[in-house]
Amino acid sequence: MFDIGLLGAMINLNPESILCYDYGSYKGYFAENFVLQELRTYGFNKIVTWSGRSSEVEFVLEVNGSIIPCNLIRKRSQGTTSALLSGT
């Protein structure tokens, strides 16, 4: 887990790019780090990730004894882009 500001500094991201939401190929890293920080804020301290040969699950959470796999999904709708955390 990285601080979002430090992550931007590590890749020499221009601050103007942040204001324009132009993170290039790093959008996923920024989104995943942001969600991970939010999950930690809400008390999820045991967070793992899983990857197989052709798939991955960004976050695997335990809630009340149940295992919940969660993926971060980028969604475009009416010219805007948003991110959803989907638990299946």
Backbone torsions as a table, in degrees:
resi	resn	phi	psi	omega
1	MET	NA	131.3	178.8
2	PHE	-117.9	150.0	167.5
3	ASP	-65.8	136.6	-176.6
4	ILE	-59.5	-40.9	178.7
5	GLY	-64.3	-42.5	178.5
6	LEU	-66.7	-37.3	177.7
7	LEU	-61.5	-42.9	177.1
8	GLY	-62.3	-39.8	179.2
9	ALA	-67.0	-37.2	-179.5
10	MET	-62.8	-32.4	-178.6
11	ILE	-101.2	10.8	179.9
12	ASN	56.5	42.8	179.9
13	LEU	-74.6	124.8	178.7
14	ASN	-67.4	131.6	179.3
15	PRO	-55.1	-30.6	177.6
16	GLU	-64.2	-30.9	178.0
17	SER	-64.6	-34.2	178.8
18	ILE	-65.7	-44.0	-179.9
19	LEU	-64.7	-28.7	179.9
20	CYS	-94.2	2.5	-177.2
21	TYR	56.7	37.1	-179.0
22	ASP	-109.5	80.9	-177.9
23	TYR	-92.5	-0.7	-179.1
24	GLY	62.2	-138.0	-177.1
25	SER	-76.0	-0.9	-178.0
26	TYR	-94.7	3.4	-177.4
27	LYS	-54.6	-44.8	-178.8
28	GLY	-62.3	-41.9	179.4
29	TYR	-62.7	-43.4	179.2
30	PHE	-63.9	-45.1	-178.8
31	ALA	-63.5	-45.5	-179.4
32	GLU	-64.4	-40.8	177.6
33	ASN	-64.7	-40.3	178.7
34	PHE	-62.6	-47.4	-179.7
35	VAL	-63.5	-41.9	178.5
36	LEU	-59.8	-43.5	178.2
37	GLN	-63.4	-39.7	178.4
38	GLU	-66.1	-42.6	178.2
39	LEU	-60.8	-41.8	177.6
40	ARG	-62.4	-38.9	178.8
41	THR	-61.5	-35.3	-179.7
42	TYR	-85.4	9.7	172.4
43	GLY	95.6	5.0	175.9
44	PHE	-82.3	99.2	-176.4
45	ASN	-96.9	-22.4	177.6
46	LYS	-105.1	89.5	-178.9
47	ILE	-118.9	127.6	178.6
48	VAL	-124.9	167.5	175.5
49	THR	-124.1	158.8	-179.4
50	TRP	-137.7	139.9	173.2
51	SER	-143.0	141.1	176.3
52	GLY	-111.6	-161.2	-179.4
53	ARG	-67.5	-36.5	-175.5
54	SER	-131.3	13.6	180.0
55	SER	-152.5	165.5	176.9
56	GLU	-149.4	157.9	172.1
57	VAL	-122.3	120.8	-175.4
58	GLU	-61.9	-45.7	-176.6
59	PHE	-136.4	134.1	173.5
60	VAL	-117.0	116.5	-175.5
61	LEU	-112.9	154.4	171.5
62	GLU	-113.2	122.0	179.7
63	VAL	-128.0	116.0	179.5
64	ASN	51.7	41.7	177.8
65	GLY	83.3	-3.7	178.6
66	SER	-102.0	142.0	177.2
67	ILE	-91.2	127.5	-178.2
68	ILE	-124.0	112.1	174.4
69	PRO	-80.0	134.7	-178.1
70	CYS	-128.2	134.1	176.3
71	ASN	-118.9	146.0	175.2
72	LEU	-92.7	122.5	-174.4
73	ILE	-118.1	129.9	175.9
74	ARG	-89.2	129.0	-175.8
75	LYS	-128.0	131.5	175.6
76	ARG	-106.6	132.5	179.7
77	SER	-150.4	123.6	177.0
78	GLN	51.7	44.3	175.2
79	GLY	82.1	-0.4	178.0
80	THR	-116.5	158.2	179.1
81	THR	-118.8	135.4	176.1
82	SER	-135.9	167.0	178.8
83	ALA	-118.8	139.3	178.8
84	LEU	-122.9	142.8	172.1
85	LEU	-100.5	113.8	-174.5
86	SER	-107.7	120.2	174.6
87	GLY	-102.6	130.6	-178.7
88	THR	-115.5	NA	NA
